[in-house]
Amino acid sequence: MRALLLIVAAAGAGSTLAAQSLARRIQAAPDGEVRFAFAGREGLCGDGETFIRDRTRDNYVMMRSWSGKRRDRDEPCDEGPVRVTLKVSSGVVRGARAAVGGEWRRSGPAVTDLGTVGAATAARTLVELARTTRTSAGDDLIFPATLADTDSVSIWPDLLSLGRDKQAPRSSRKQAVFWVSQAAGDKAAAGLAEIAEDDDEDREIRDQAVFALSQLPEDEGIPILLRVAKSNRDPQVRKKAMFWLGQSEDPRALALFEEILSKPE
């Protein structure tokens, strides 16, 4: 058992060191575009430029369309690596964009191609860049991290860590909290509850945690939302919880509303 634990610890340390190395390579790149590819999770496909789809969710739902146009479900959709393009200036990431499938555009003098990297390394690098960057690119860095191959990395603990980091940019934290609920499902409940019920937390971050709770399976999210709606000290946070309970149409939410309305003023 001890040997197994040492192997797991070593693997985790190796992944962290690799992410730090990739981050340094990105920050050391000359001004222009930095691009790299990594393995995406099962069911992802795209055209390499205008859209990304996930075939495993809701029978082929469009996740992201850069053109703004609706796509036909039978339109050709390439399974392929996730391709990330970063805009870098003076060692700072100032823009980020992800695509799936397709091919890179022809390289030029202002393009640094880092090739294919490990999915775990890529995802953790993107999250850490979002944690440290003070530009508007922070929240755009998180989305591609959620596309990484789940056999290689479980990214939601890293996202939860970012969501809890009060030193990180607010926009990055809000995006991390949102994607925690999408990436982790019922495993996210305890961490999101901790953020929502932290009286010292930024209100926008707490509001985002309440929303993320509403996205969890009902048996996980509803009990916590009920608790927040009943007892949270911040009336704004209670109001948010009540709103999302109302959207759920859950009988437990209706019972709470009836309880509140039946109380004498």
C-alpha positions, 0 to 999 in steps of 0.5 A: 500500500505504501508503495502504491501511495508513493507511486500516486504521489510521484505521478501527481508531482510529475504532472504538477512539474510538467504544468509548471514547465509548460506555463514557463514555455508559454510565458517565455514565448515571443509576442504573438500566438502560442498554440498546443494540442492535447487529447480531449474527452470522449464524445467531443468533436468539432470543425476546428474553427467555428463549433465544438460539440459533445455527443455524450450530452443531450443527444448531440448538443452544441457546446460552443459556436464561434460563428453564432449560427446553429449547426445541423446535428448531422453536419460533419464533426471531426473527433480530434485533439483539443487545439488551444491558441493563446495570445501572448504579449510580454509574457502575459496571456491576453487571449485564449481560444479553443477548438476541436478537430480540424487543422492548424492554420499555416504557421507564421513568424508570430506563432509558437507551436508547442506541439501536442502535450499531455492532457493533464499537463495542458488542463492544469496549466490552463487553470493555473494561468487563469489563477494568476493572469490579471487580464480578461483572458482568465475566464477564457482559459478555463473552458478548454481545461474542461475539455481534457481527456477524463482518463488522463485528468480529473480537473474539477479539484483544480477548478474547485481550488481556484474557485476558493482562492480569494487571491485569484481574479474574480472572473476566473473564480466565477468561471471555475465555480460554474464549471465545477458543477458541470465537470464534477456533478454530485462530487462538487456539492460539498465544495460548492456549499462551502463557498456559498455559505462562507460569510467572508466570501465575495458576494458574486462568487457566492452567487455563482456557487448558488447557481452552480448548486442549481445545476447539480442533480436534484438530490445533491443540489436541492438540499443545500439550496434549501439550507441556504435559502432558510439560514444564510445570513446574507439576504441577497444570497438567500434570494438567489437560492430561492430563485433557483429553487423556484426554477427547479419545480422540486416539491421540497422547494414548493414546501419551503415556499408554502412554509414561508408564505404561511408564516404570520407577518 
